[in-house]
Amino acid sequence: MQPHVVVIHQSRGLGIPYLDRIDHVANAVTYVCVRNLLDRVPGHAAAAVAEVDDPAAIPHAVRDLAARFGVPERIVALSERDILAAAYLREELGVPGQRPDHALRFRDKLVMSEVVGSSGISLPPFQAAGHGGDVAKFAEVYGFPLIVKPRLGSGSRSVVKINASEDFSALPDLDSEPFLVQNFCPDDVGAIDGVWTGAELGPWRASRYIGTCFEFAYENNTMGYVEIDDTNLTPYLSDFAESVLAALSPGTPTVFHLEHFLGDSDGAPCLRFLEIGARAGGGGTPDVWREVHGYDLLGASIDIHLGRTPDYRPLTDGVVAGDLLIRPSIEPPCTIVGTRLDVPRAFAPYHQSVPCAGTDITVTSGYSDIGAAFRFRGLSTAEVMTAMKHTEAGFHMECLPRDLSARIGVA
């Protein structure tokens, strides 16, 4: 039998270089995919594609494929929703690669915070939240505001900000899954994306968020990031990233997306840990890295999952990139009636993905298929920021609730 490679696919909106990175001729490459994501799977080259309606059925589908094609040589899973399940399957089937204890450090927000905190890295106070009483007791010690979030959450799902005891009624069902409560930090939020060799940083870039994931999910219709070109800040960022990765992943390479708070202490940058994923960043990050920096983060992640050494060359292009996402002004489901972008050519994005009139927007979480997306590049952070501001001000997207658009025949 040919060597068997299983790919678990739930990466919505990402163009993943499966055919470039995995030999579909020498290997029997099989895919397990949630049905509504099949357009992202190269089914014509696959030995088999197992379609599931419920992500909970993915482990069973992998076991069935193992029975048909043999125990996999490798299991590839790039979505953060699949990383832990893939790790348990590797352990169960005896497949090389990331194990559950390592995956939990990048998936369970309580576990990662405990490991990072025990290594002397600064982060806001936190603890497990099994019920409302835990949140109330935490507030008695640390005060308000607080953030309560699922330990295994993603895309800001079920994250709530508690400003006072009167807001406890807004808490999610803490019995439904494990939760974490954390002191709210008012500092700016940023991210560091890159590749960790197991001992040091490979290629990496640091960015500052315009808005936050939480605000984008619940308050604002716009979110973006711009890469940082501040040479005075760069050493603090690289030292911080290396400290976090050394604590969480000593000796084990990974692609990572590290979020942090960026404040000031006596005139010096003060970095505090927020959370980290063993994956490429969301939104347009993988596209920006390919198009602007000439590096394939998703390809590097596949290499690591296959046991190969990824490209560890540093990024030296000197170009600054940015990404901007704009949701509809009304809550989905809604229909796009029309769009318009009025921006001088000097400030125009180098790429835009704008839904055409008649498009239904149904996605309410995450960073793909949520509306319009724009990508930028320039010679400085200030230049890219200016272009993003012009684009945000000059973009107009008219929408109607989907039931109303259907009644009046919008197409």
ABEGO torsion letter per residue (X at the ends): XBBBBBBBBABBGBBBBAAAABBAAABBBBBBBBAAAAAABBAAABABBBBBABAAAAAAAAAAAAAAAEBBABBBBABAAAAAAAAAAAAAAGBBEBBAAAAAAAABAAAAAAAAAAAGBBBBBBBBBABAAAAAAAAAAAEOBBBBBBAABBGGBGBBBBABAAAAAABBBAAABBBBBBBBBABBBBBBBEBBAGABBBBBBBBBBBEBAAAAAAABABBBBBBBABAAAAAAAAAAAAAAAAAABBGBBBBBBBBBBBBBBGGBBBBBBABBBBBBBBEAAAAAAAAAAGBBAAAAAAAAAAGBBBBABBBAAGBBBBBBBBBBABBOBBBBABBBBBBBAAABBABBBBBBBGBBBABABEABGAEBBBBBBBABAAAAAAAAAAAAAABBBBBBBAAAAAAAGBX
